[in-house]
């Protein structure tokens, strides 16, 4: 599945602006961009690609449990991220490293998550409303829709003030288009006319399953059956990604209801570092998409607009600096303290978690101090001998050592609660 | 707290209380929550103009508007998933799942998403979402309409699970659930919806929904249960008393966390415990309670902790449900077995 007659493309793979019936409505949005912004697009794509390569290397060297490459998908991510306004909320899947960085996320948070230090690890209020990655495929589409419902209930969209009106952007992939959650998100968004824009990055592969197995119809048509207008864009064209997302977000924030974008791109790397794409796809396909690389065509465009070697050298230097910095900081990361697992399971106090945390602490302490032979158990499990439970009294009264052991088992019995 | 069906004295209206069915008590509790906090929302299938298939939300949309009481599309994952997003926006959504057996399409959003969100956010966001679930048998309904799925959710870290047995608790506990900053699975024993009971709207009686309560004192055997089971246990205790056996009845109220204090105290007092539930017994809330009581009151027990539950079969067709659901006879059979040790 490649570009179709419906694909909105503003920049050809050769780096030329495309003037067509499809591109015409969106070109003014691109023409309004100054050179600085256009160069920022390029800078973000190059820097995140270098980051992505470095993170992949760190995984291969045993520093990360997993890496999720974004190689080849930089254009739709950078373009759509620049289309969002500061007040907008963004619900990513798990490959949107560039979007997070543009919103202000320290990419080390992604590194920490994939090193196995956290299951999320950032506060969306401090990362430009860039919410946590969601690993269960498509679940975040409903969270984004619910957030959009909340925006409506708060009267925070369609007031006519684009500086304040909120829109909500959600990302998912071609595999997620088969999930019930994504289809239910379309139903809810259409039903309530929420200010949501859904961006499907069709990178053509859900691990080893080709997009043809997910859908017999072009994916951009899917949402129309739900009553949600859509476009198919060239996802390797940062200008198309920017312009269509910008247009759709503006419509959503103005109260015109939800929108859907299918961005045709290609996963140049593996699904994750655990995957081996040589087992299921052909080199010819890879070569086809390599000729449509998002960065190469945009460099051609920028050079035609006058950007010189100094600019590109500067961008490359920034990319190398970030890669080196990420490597340094990764090697400095420390594990969370084990007791962190008991924190934030609940917001309000919870007796079971508190009791198990206390037991864990005592048990770990008991391992640190080798008890003298015949000493009392260092860390009896909570509940059993404590709090006036009959175990303690029975243990004290028991003549038999066996009975005492039953009543106050050693920490190794793991008898929490 | 005894109800009118089990305690004739309760039919007399006490000062400061009123007699309400459990459905009306829940309705009143939801009204209080909606009036008290404008971030509280109700959402679910048929809950607005219809007032819910059990009429628990009757009149609330008319009173508070379609922006507070939302009729949703018919999709449980959609209801719970969007409630998560609403909670991220600062709302306190109260979702209604129409029947127990229809909760499973929302299972991933409840257990993989809602339950883990606070942990994943490392405490920077709370997820005060309540999911109301009419559950249990005794109403002669068709397949998927009489199940007791509470163990799935009690097993899941990050969720709280509770179930009122009386109108009074229904009125108060739904408000306490909504006030909780954590996700709550609120299981409503639907066979009790139409049973009347005294509700004291001036005094909750308990400061927390997570407290178990001794609802009848006794000395010979402890009976433990929740939801609709509590009234069965009270009837069993009434019958046993006629034969000179003194049964103590404990209403769990909270299934996660379980309030073990009153359970252990009662077990130590009587030395004999029967745990009863409508849900299948295998890997159930009753199993966990039995294991914990055995672990912690071993030297006080005169008999192994016995379990009475639904059989490990699908909930059967309605015409034979009375053979599946634990009744007074099965509870008393277990009492006899316990006393025989």
Interface residues (C-beta under 8 A of the other chain):
Chain A: X118 X119 X120 X121 X123 X124 X125 X131 X132 X134 X136 X139 X141 X142 X143 X144 X145 X146 X147 X148 X149 X150 X151 X153 X154 X180 X181 X184 X185 X187 X188 X191 X343 X344 X345 X346 X347 X348 X350 X351 X352 X353 X383 X384 X389 X390 X391 X394 X406 X407 X415 X417
Chain B: X41 X67 X72 X73 X75 X77 X78 X80 X81 X82 X83 X84 X85 X86 X87 X88 X89 X90 X91 X105 X108 X109 X112 X113 X116 X118 X119 X120 X121 X122 X123 X124 X125 X126 X127 X128 X157 X158 X160 X180 X181 X182 X210 X256 X257 X260 X264 X268 X292 X295 X296 X297 X298 X299 X300
